[in-house]
Structures are given as C-alpha cells and as structure tokens.
C-alpha cells in the first residue's frame, strides 16, 4: 500500500519543462488543509500560472507508472519507489467534467526537487481520465477497533445509496463498510469528543468534524444496526480520522435501524461496487 505524500515542497525544477511547454521549468507545490486531496503547482517562471495536481492513486489505487534508467538518473534516485507521482487535474466548465492526465504524470524526487513529466506509452492511460470527486481519502492512524492494520480508506458517495456512504479500504481489495451520519439513525444523538480523541485529530474544532456511524447489514432476514457507541470522527481539514468509544454515553453498538429512506438505501448497498475506480 502506498499512501499519498504531503504535497508541500520547496522549488521543483523540471529541467526539460513540461510536455508542450519546455519553458515552464520552475514550480512550487502548495497544499493548504482545505485543499486536500489536491494541491497547486505554482509556476515561478510565469505569473498567475497554476496547475491543479493530485496523487492519482487516490482515485486509482492500482495506478502504476514506469520510469526509464535515464529518468532515474536525471531525478537522482535508484528506484521509482523513491519518487512522488502527481497527475495534472483539468476542470472543464461546459459541460462540467473533471479529468486527470494519467498518460503523462509528473514524477519528482521530494528530497532534491528534481522533477520530470514522463509519458506512459506502455499503459492504456488517458490524458483526460475521468475522475469521481465523490471520494475522500482518510487515514485512521490507529486503524479500526479490532483491526489496527486497516488504516487507509476512501469515503465514497454514490447517488445509488444516498444518504448512505461506503467506507472503502485502500489496503484490502473488496473490503467496504456502509456508513451514515448518526443523526439519520437517532436525531437526538449528542456525541461528546474526549480531549484525547480531539488531540489525536489535530485539535479540530467541532465545525471541522464529520461523524459517521458504521452500519451492519444482514440480508436474511434483512436487518440493519448502527454502531452509535463507536462512531468514526473525521477532521475534514486534514482527513485524519479516528474511531472513538463514547464510554458512559448509553449508546449502543447495535442500534437497530428500520423503515424510511435509510432502509431503502441500504437495500441497494450490495449493488454498488466497492472499487473506487469503477
């Protein structure tokens, strides 16, 4: 499993420029917390020129790229594992579409700032690969309760199962959990975050937090329960997440869910693929 790197860096130098624009050689990466998972590649050669970039593995976890021995030498590394890969993101207004250039990724040595755009002629990638922005990468530094090794997930929205979302593992193919805002299960839900949990989430303010309850769906007979005792809490500014235990709250780890739009949506969960690239 490869996790997305921090995308803040000092000056980056593309000795040969970018494809089609050889004069664009010097850039700086900027990623503010509210921009994640994308970043800006700001030109230092041309005023007011910025490119939107992101790690393509956020959307396509199996994305692979090749670099030649000449590329490795120019970048000053011994293997591709030492490199950071980014894709240029394009947003088109009419009709609205968001795509990523997976055919010509940017690869860089984060230690030296050397960078290159490398065309991937051996792979069937597109220069305008469609992206689904209805996903958010999150990291649970301590994993899920009982499964500390499961740390990297995507929270995926889908119109098919709204208001339910899917918590999709980036480490275990095919592993996903339905999740939902706990207030849809219990409108009077009043969780209180312990100081230790808040510190683990970077001291986030309440307005930065997203709460999700894990759902357990049984098919025969159909029954749904929600874990209101151990919800997930996400710092939306950093995407750090933690499963907390609301000790002494009186909430149940198996709160029964029945009736209404939520139950109808849950009946569609099994029809939705857990693959974020589908």
Order of alpha helices (4+ residues) and beta strands (2+ residues): beta-beta-beta-beta-alpha-beta-beta-beta-beta-beta-beta-beta-beta-beta-alpha-beta-beta-beta-beta-alpha
